[in-house]
Amino acid sequence: MSFKLGLTGSIGMGKSTTAQMFVDLGCALWDADAAVHRLYDIGGAAVAPMQAIFPEAIVAGAVSRDKLKEVIGRDPSALGSIEEIVHPLVAQDRANFIEFATADILVFDIPLLFETGGNEAMDAVVCVSIPAELQRNRVLARGTMSDAQFEQIRAKQMPNDKKVALSDYVVTTDTLDHARQQVEKIVTTIRGQLAHA
């Protein structure tokens, strides 16, 4: 039986980089965002049901996230219909991953883990964290969004200090070396628990 480890953290906290560190140590990774990309891609399971309700969101045989944003912009209630299509498909994708994964530790990279109650299905949760100022600087340095867009995203996410308080482990991602040391310690701790289970 594999250990299910939830990995969460707000935008710009270094979650993807941290997830890769777990993979480097032999853990298997399921990424919620990547699952949605697969479902939206050409031939993905979300394309046909989405086309039936929002045909304008299909571009070149795939679901366009930009077009979906336009749909939600015009009609905020559309989000509920989109979630009704996507959430069960994402859950199925995750179940398939669990069924076929062979690693001792399965890492689930889910940005809104606590917000969606996904933490209930995990054996433990890791939250990546950095001070708010560093978070802002990192996100804005990417040059992909404005300060206002960043604040809008942050407003939708549970406050970082609350996520940290709810988590079993915290990885401070101020430097790569420091983050790696913490990840190694978490993996060693969990493997120790598994060995004595």
Sequence and secondary structure as in RCSB ss.txt:
>XXXX:A:sequence
MSFKLGLTGSIGMGKSTTAQMFVDLGCALWDADAAVHRLYDIGGAAVAPMQAIFPEAIVAGAVSRDKLKEVIGRD
PSALGSIEEIVHPLVAQDRANFIEFATADILVFDIPLLFETGGNEAMDAVVCVSIPAELQRNRVLARGTMSDAQF
EQIRAKQMPNDKKVALSDYVVTTDTLDHARQQVEKIVTTIRGQLAHA
>XXXX:A:secstr
  EEEEEE  TTS HHHHHHHHHHTT EEEEHHHHHHHHHSTT TTHHHHHHH GGGEETTEE HHHHHHHHHH 
TTHHHHHHHHHHHHHHHHHHHHHHH  SSEEEEE TTTTTTTGGGG SEEEEEE  HHHHHHHHHHTTSS HHHH
HHHHHHS  HHHHHHH SEEEE SSHHHHHHHHHHHHHHHHHHHHT 
